[in-house]
Amino acid sequence: MLAQFSPGQYVRHPQEPNWGVGQVQSSVADRVTVNFEHAGKQLIIVGLVELIVLSEEEAHKEQNRGN
């Protein structure tokens, strides 16, 4: 079963930790557009990649760690 994503949610890509925290921009069917800190806008097919959902608090902690 595919996870549902909503615009504004924070995520991480499990195979690309250097991309940093991403924020979901849109989600249509199995395709999620995410704007990552260090990789910009990426189209993720969630059937192939299981994005890690972060709480807003977790996302801000991770973002501040990099600064």
C-alpha positions as CSV (number, residue, x, y, z in Angstrom):
1,M,0.0,0.0,0.0
2,L,1.2,3.5,-0.9
3,A,1.6,6.1,1.8
4,Q,-0.4,9.3,1.4
5,F,1.5,12.6,1.3
6,S,0.2,16.1,1.8
7,P,1.7,19.4,0.7
8,G,3.7,20.8,3.6
9,Q,4.8,17.5,5.1
10,Y,8.5,17.1,5.9
11,V,10.3,14.0,4.6
12,R,13.8,12.5,4.1
13,H,14.9,10.2,1.3
14,P,16.4,7.1,2.9
15,Q,19.0,6.5,0.1
16,E,20.0,10.2,-0.2
17,P,20.8,11.5,3.3
18,N,22.8,14.4,1.8
19,W,19.7,15.8,0.2
20,G,18.6,17.0,3.6
21,V,15.1,17.6,4.8
22,G,12.5,17.9,2.1
23,Q,9.0,19.4,2.0
24,V,6.2,17.9,0.0
25,Q,5.0,20.2,-2.7
26,S,2.4,18.0,-4.3
27,S,1.2,14.4,-4.4
28,V,-0.6,12.7,-7.4
29,A,-1.1,9.0,-7.4
30,D,2.3,7.4,-6.7
31,R,4.3,10.6,-7.6
32,V,5.3,13.0,-4.9
33,T,7.2,16.3,-5.7
34,V,9.5,17.2,-2.9
35,N,11.7,20.3,-2.5
36,F,14.9,19.1,-0.7
37,E,17.3,21.5,1.1
38,H,20.4,20.4,-0.9
39,A,18.9,18.8,-4.0
40,G,16.1,21.1,-5.0
41,K,12.8,19.9,-6.5
42,Q,12.7,16.1,-7.0
43,L,9.9,13.8,-8.3
44,I,9.8,10.7,-6.2
45,I,7.9,7.6,-7.2
46,V,6.7,6.3,-3.8
47,G,6.4,2.7,-5.1
48,L,10.2,2.7,-5.5
49,V,11.3,4.9,-2.6
50,E,9.8,4.8,0.9
51,L,10.2,8.4,2.1
52,I,10.7,8.9,5.8
53,V,8.0,11.2,7.2
54,L,9.3,13.7,9.8
55,S,7.3,15.8,12.3
56,E,7.7,19.5,12.0
57,E,9.8,19.5,15.1
58,E,12.1,16.7,13.8
59,A,12.5,18.6,10.5
60,H,13.5,21.9,12.2
61,K,16.0,20.1,14.4
62,E,17.6,18.4,11.4
63,Q,17.7,21.7,9.4
64,N,19.3,23.5,12.3
65,R,21.9,20.8,12.7
66,G,23.2,21.6,9.2
67,N,23.6,25.3,10.0
